[in-house]
Amino acid sequence: MEQRKTPIFDAVKRYIDTGTMPFHVPGHKQGKGLPELAAYAGEKVLEMDLTCMPGLDNICNPRDVIAEAEALAAETFGADRAFFLVNGTTSGIQAMIMAVCHPGDKLIIPRNAHKSAVGGLIMSGAHPVYIEPEIDTDFGISMGVTPEQVEKAIIQHPDAKAVFVINPNYYGTASHLKEIVTVAHRYGIPVIVDEAHGAHLAFSDALPLSAMEAGADLAASSTHKLAGSMTQSSILLLREGLVSAERVKGVLNLTQTTSPSYLLLTSLDLARKQMALHGKKLVRQTLEMAQWVKEQLRPLEGIRLFGEDLVGRPGCYAFDPTKVIINVTGLGMSGYEVEQLLREEYRLQVELSDLYNVMFVITLGDTWETVGYLVDCIKSVSKCNPLKNVVKYCPPLPEIPSMMVLPRDAFYSETRVVPLAEAAGEISAEAIMAYPPGIPLICPGELITQSIVDYVNILKQEQADLQGTEDKSIDNIKVLKHAVAITKTEVREDVG
């Protein structure tokens, strides 16, 4: 196919160039009704904010330029079908789960799945069968799952409808996805993949295999994160066989907006073209810059680089080197403190911080100037920190809590609010997660343990961005009203 074409972008330009008088939504009428934003962002940007109409196609039933652009994207990313998403990869992850699971169906899923997967469990009514990922205790980072774990889960739950895999996870570690696909397909079970952090994988042999290269059936890919499109624009990729494309489209039509942003669609169209024509070169340059950054940071006192000699360990079959992750406990600081310091003193914003680490993502938008500034900032922090030899204590991650009722049942049950400090032994009706990375510490339907309460309190003390409960301060949590509470002693024994 002709990858130089940009069907959606061309259609938007044609509409604007004709000078058609708009008597349709959006109400700002190409920026005239929102002059302050037009003056700052530019009139052309608001002129591109259009709606579905003849010549621009319809995302709910694409037959024209959107259909053509999706076909080009499918070819670029090695899929049989591609579906453009303007509700973010969250909508793609939830659509994948809903496409393969009916209420009560079992889904084999790693515990470190993103909170969007919890939403998919609630919306579908699926029964999660959690696999505990491998943990790097030095960095406090959850990694991938092994093919052996997946096969064991399938044997124990032969009625499972799908296997959910993260490729790679937020921290860049990747499971042996190709072997997991082989195992699952041997049992006739599809593999659906959260590839939010893997839109660039197919463009370099130095990166983990992409989901489509590994033979997975569905993959939700955040093109906006690592392939250049605008925030909230993503692609859902499908390999035909075990999952119905019609079922996937039906779910998307149920959950996705009927008023897509043509700015987002245009950015997907252009990002696809750029990756198709120049993706290998851009990714190669990105990898070169990321490698240089690590070479500069490796000798610094007080920090350690994640990913060094990691490949080959259980849970890490491959690693994405564009993630630069440094453990800062040797500086006597938490990752949250380093993030705040870099933002306030150096005007540099990290991608992620946690109790142990800070993460920087090197992308196709970086230059040698930007990565040079990053290195200078980290060298300055390392040199000036007077607590270099003090190791800050960081507790281990709490164990996976027991699931007492299905997430959907907990979400729709009668609830009551209790102080978090008194919640051990109750069944949660809400989730709590630090964001980023958005991995739940507790999910709806799970038993709240004292170790989880203690860990949340530590995160609060470190001023982590905690989310999930209706109480924004996370001082209180909703629990099931009619559940029989378990004493704190019993809870400790249960997880000990």
PyMOL commands that set and color helices and strands:
alter all, ss='L'
color gray80, all
select helices_A, chain A and resi 7-17+35-41+43-47+65-76+88-100+115-124+147-156+177-186+201-203+223-226+245-255+262-297+329-331+335-346+368-384+407-412+420-422+450-461+488-495
alter helices_A, ss='H'
color red, helices_A
select strands_A, chain A and resi 81-85+106-110+127-131+135-136+141-142+162-166+173-174+191-195+218-221+234-238+304-305+318-319+323-327+352-353+357-361+415-419+432-434+439-442+466-467+476-480
alter strands_A, ss='S'
color yellow, strands_A
deselect
rebuild
show_as cartoon
